[in-house]
Amino acid sequence: MNLQLKTTSPIIPLQSRSEKFYYPESDGRPMAETDIHRKLILYLTGCLDIFLSNRKNVYVTGNIMFYYEEDSPQDVVSPDVMVFFGVPKVDRTSYKSWEENDVMPAVVIELASRSTWHKDRTEKRELYEMLGVKEYYIFNPLPPKTLPAFMAFNLEDGELKKVTIENNRVYSHLLELEFIDTGETLRLFNPQTNEFLKNAAELTLEVLQVNQENENLKAEIERLKALLKN
């Protein structure tokens, strides 16, 4: 009598399905195409981070790998600036939506160039629309200005619809700020204080100037006191 041995599959311990896939933390590309793009990314993320620092569970980041589909490392994008509402303020090496309760960015800003402009306003707009991004902004900081320098879109009925930009400025209802194309760059403006937002370096310089003014004032008070004694 012929005996046939039955083969069985090895028992694999339970584990997260995503452990089978590798999710790179960098795409190997530089942070930005030019110094102008890089400095603007740092300005926007820095100012937004400071401005939103008192609001809980608001995460501001930029130029990190954003994976939006589990078990699919190829479904990744790296927006220049993103703002998430409903996730902790902690540093991340990449953002995986399934590890963040499927929270998607509410606001996305792309800094375009001549080579990326078409993709930013077509393929990426369609992707962000599918992901449910509520506000999408595209800004081109470099000539040629034959391309629209600034575009804004708001999500309405599941579609990112173009917003009319008047006087080179548009209001973000989510951020409670205005984006203003100054003709040279993109700035964030706080209508409550009627001032442009300052980054950390600008705030530090402002504090130093105030401290110096205080020291000068104290010295002047001491001088006047000395005169009164005479």
PEWOPE-V230408 format. One record per helix or strand. SS is the DSSP state (H for helix, E for strand). FROM is the first residue (numbers start at 1). TO is the last residue. If there is no record, write none. Layout:
<<SS | FROM | TO> <SS | FROM | TO>>
//
This chain:
<<H | 17 | 20> <H | 35 | 51> <E | 58 | 61> <E | 66 | 67> <E | 76 | 77> <E | 81 | 85> <E | 95 | 96> <H | 97 | 99> <E | 107 | 112> <H | 117 | 121> <H | 123 | 131> <E | 135 | 140> <E | 150 | 156> <E | 159 | 162> <E | 166 | 166> <E | 169 | 172> <E | 177 | 181> <E | 186 | 190> <E | 195 | 196> <H | 200 | 229>>
//
